[in-house]
Amino acid sequence: MLIKKEDAKKKEVSEFLTVWEFGFPSKELGFATAKINGRFPGKKRVINKECNEIYFVISGKGIIHHESGDFEVKEGDAFFFEKGKSYWIEGEDLIVAIPTSPAWFAEQHEFVD
C-alpha cells in the first residue's frame, strides 16, 4: 500500500509543530513525519500512554528533554520514547520520521506538569 506525502493528513498541532499522518490500515504500527521549529509542547511535558515512538532525524537539530536526561539530536540520529515517559522538545527546523507501536491515537496523548 502506498500513501504519498500529499495524501497524508497534515495537522498544524501548534505554531511550532506540523505533523503529517500516514493512515496505514494497522492498529499495531503507525507512521508520521513531523517538523518541529520551537518548543513542543509550548508548556508542560507530554506522555504517550499507549505507544512507543521512535524519532528518526531526517534533518535539522534539537534537544529532547526526557525524564531520563537531555539529549541533543541531529540528522541521522534516532531516539526511542518508551510509553509512559514524559518529555518535551526544542527543535530548529527539526524534521523527523516517527514510527509508533501500536498506532498513535490522540486520546492516549497527555500533557503533564
C-alpha positions in Angstrom: 0.0 0.0 0.0 1.4 3.4 -1.0 0.5 6.7 0.7 2.1 9.7 -0.9 3.0 12.7 1.2 0.3 14.9 -0.4 -2.2 12.2 0.7 -1.0 12.2 4.3 -3.2 14.1 6.8 -1.5 17.4 7.6 -2.1 18.7 11.1 -0.9 22.0 12.4 -0.7 20.9 16.1 0.8 24.3 17.2 2.7 27.2 15.7 5.9 25.1 16.4 4.7 21.6 15.3 3.3 20.3 12.0 2.6 16.6 11.6 1.8 14.5 8.5 -0.1 11.3 9.5 0.1 8.4 7.0 -3.1 6.4 7.6 -1.9 2.8 7.1 -4.6 0.2 7.9 -2.9 -1.2 11.0 -3.6 -0.8 14.7 -0.2 -2.4 15.6 2.0 0.1 13.8 1.7 3.8 12.9 3.8 6.2 10.9 4.1 10.0 10.7 6.6 12.7 9.9 6.8 16.0 11.8 8.5 19.4 11.6 9.4 21.0 15.0 10.6 24.6 15.0 10.4 25.8 18.5 9.2 24.2 21.7 6.7 21.4 21.8 4.6 21.3 23.8 4.5 25.1 24.3 4.2 24.5 28.1 4.4 21.4 30.2 5.5 18.0 29.0 3.8 15.2 27.1 3.3 11.5 27.7 2.2 8.8 25.2 0.3 6.4 27.5 -0.2 3.6 25.0 2.5 3.6 22.3 6.3 3.6 22.0 7.7 6.0 19.5 11.0 6.4 17.6 12.1 9.8 16.3 14.5 9.4 13.4 16.0 12.7 12.5 15.9 13.4 8.8 17.2 17.0 9.0 17.7 19.9 11.4 18.6 19.6 15.1 17.1 19.7 18.5 17.2 18.9 22.2 14.9 16.2 23.6 14.2 16.9 27.3 13.3 13.5 28.5 12.7 12.4 32.1 15.9 10.4 31.8 18.0 13.4 30.7 18.6 16.0 27.9 19.7 14.7 24.5 21.0 16.7 21.5 19.9 15.2 18.2 20.8 15.9 14.6 20.5 14.3 11.2 20.8 10.5 11.2 20.1 10.1 15.0 17.2 8.1 16.4 15.6 8.4 19.8 13.3 5.9 21.5 10.4 7.2 23.5 9.1 4.5 25.8 5.4 4.7 26.5 4.5 6.4 29.8 7.7 8.5 29.9 7.4 12.3 29.8 9.3 14.7 27.6 9.4 18.0 25.7 11.4 19.0 22.6 13.2 22.1 21.3 13.6 21.9 17.5 15.5 24.0 15.0 13.9 23.0 11.6 13.8 19.5 13.1 12.2 17.1 10.7 11.6 13.6 12.0 10.1 10.3 10.8 8.0 8.7 13.6 7.1 5.1 13.6 4.8 4.1 16.6 3.8 0.8 18.1 0.9 0.4 18.5 -0.5 3.1 16.1 -0.7 6.5 17.8 -4.1 8.0 18.6 -5.0 11.4 20.1 -6.8 10.0 23.3 -3.6 8.4 24.6 -1.6 11.6 24.3 -1.5 13.5 27.6 0.0 16.8 28.7 1.5 16.9 32.2 3.3 19.3 34.6 
